[in-house]
Amino acid sequence: MSHEHPRYTLFKHDSAHRAGKGALQPISRVSGTHPDRHEHEHHRLDTGHGLPGTDGCHCHGTDPAHGDQSCCAAPTDPLSPLNGGERQGDQQRTPIRIMQMDCPTEEAMIRKKLATLNAVQSLEFNLMQRVLTVTHRHDALDSILAAIRSLGFEPEINLVGRAAEHAQPKKAWWPLGLAIAAAGMAEVAEWMGWPWWTAALLAIIAVAASGLTTYRKGWMAIRNGNLNINALMSVAVTGALLLQQWPEAAMVMVLFTIAELIEARSLDRARNAIAGLMALTPETATVQLPNGDWQDVDAKTLQPGRIVRVKPGERIALDGEIVRGSSAVNQAPITGESLPVDKTVGDSVFAGTINESGSFEYRVTAAAANTTLARIIHAVEEAQGAKAPTQRFVDRFAKIYTPAVFLVALLVALIPPLFIGGWLDWAYRALVLLVIACPCALVISTPVTIVSGLAAAARRGILIKGGAFLEKGHALSWLALDKTGTLTLGKPTQTGFINCGELDERRSQALAASLADRSDHPVSQAIASAAQQAQIAPIAVDTFTALGGLGVTGVIDGHAYFLGSPRLAQQRLGDAATRHADRMAGLEQDGNTVVVLGDERQVLALIAVADTVKPGSRDAVASLHRAGIKTLMLTGDNPHVAQAVAREVGIDEARGNLLPTDKLSIIEQLAGKGVIGMVGDGINDTPALARADIGFAMGAMGTDSAIETADVALMNDDLRKIPEFVRISTSTRRILIQNIVLALGIKAVFLLLTLMGLGTMWMAVFADVGASLLVVGNGLRLLRQSTPREQSAPAA
């Protein structure tokens, strides 16, 4: 039985990249049929600084170290990847930024307009980033852009290198200042009893100075059969002017314009929450030239292989591997770790992290467009487009809400006057209802909250690939965990040495180290490493022989010795080995692998080697249990080791001797028992990661296949990030509900007040834009959770 699951893949390395020569390759989603995953959205990860579809090639000018070289020729094809497009056969996939598009009603206008073009195959909207991605016939781009312009929007297609440019150009402030003054004077004229034309003139000046943009957008919307806030506001203000409500018409338009500006600023903060991380990387880096000199050059021009020097206190410009020197590095921007990490030769460093004290040199392993930090930013920006279930519900609700309220307004204007008269009064009430009819506060509440949650998680080193997983995390009920590399370090260490023979312990250790030093087996390396730390020098070995699957033998100082498994000891010594069987069994029960050192007559020592538990595993499991999440360990190791590790970290249940298909089968058996999570780091975990409701990859700098398959990547292999993810998910869910209640509750109150004749037009403006500001501000509260939280020490 095969299982296919739609999946957003993150990034993968080709073999050239691993050698420091290639670029990250964008890979698309695997299609499938798993329920409740991503619906129909399509996402690809950008390999450049722009939006999806670039090929990773960037021209940055001249590299002083290499002379005047260009990485690529200027594109002549307007649909080339460098212009933001991606061609596959006859189809073209083009991201288009529309700075005027930040409300679902504008999305509806564009969707309706482009639906009339036969060449358009599909549309994907990301309102938070103001990006529309169109899949279309390769020769239809001009007609698509023309259709968008006909709606009064300005489309931009050359997005390479401009991912962080979200803010709209600054506008002159004096028209709004004039409008505020004129509206205020209109109120004074009405209150002082000046001639009616004075208030009328001042009101018209105020509306013209602040509302021409609103009227233009409103007319465009009405002409295309849409009822957005601009159309509703234009009708309402025009109606107020016709009803000779001069001061109110002026003040409503001015208040609306001011509130729109404040709301735009608030939304820009949410939009830039992730892109702002790009500012963490310095613009220049100190690079070694071919003649050995050092020079500051533009970091964007550097390619893998170059040597960069970092001074104390400097930020690291690019990903790399240390080749000289050592230091402590603050990795909080990437992994969320609160304490600096010691780095030395051979260790990796990441762009945007901070060198604390020492100085070192590193070899660049990724160009600026492909650093870990850049990939985090691109991944989260892409995740913003994956709508969470609540967001999809709100979008569907909004499509019904606006026409329904508009119909109610029409009925209020027409029906009551037929029976009780008062045409002007009821017409005014209908105009107030029109202002309330816009669902912007309701619709914008969900993406702002989701984006803030994604940003908060990313700043803590938790990379979530979609709002659906962020929202689902609060309901996590079971978490299955791999052992090696997830709960444990994945590197064997010597945990015990029991001397059994006639030799003194130090001599036995020297013999074991001498035989182990000649073997490349991980267990042998653990024994050799322990001897080295104890400053025990190896002895020369003659006639060394490796016995596949059993151990090694050799002659030292004229005597034959062996180092290997209990089975090898049984073969060599028979009953002499059997006498130690109980002690061996006890070590194995404690989760150790037993290695036997012996000569031709007796067992000289029993050596315990184990894969040690990560420092934070016990705390993580305890936090999960406090959150009501049950834990299950799935491992390929023998059941004794599995049970021992489970007892040490507090896992509820452990199962050993499992193949990848066995892990998948267990995850399938758990289906129906709530939201199921799976944590892993290797290829053998991939099937289970894919089948789980939420798959967690340990370390986004780790195994590619696990990262590509998982829904959440933990940047620093710390299991304590999972309880943190659950907390962020819970906060996000709570704020989502609060925002929906706020938006609908405020609208309901003012609808009732208006129908009772107590609502005014300026009150309706506050009900609309005021609710928008409330839900945006409430959603942005999640960003304040983005500071890495200090991990508390375990209780004694």
Disulfide bonds with the S-S distance in Angstrom:
none
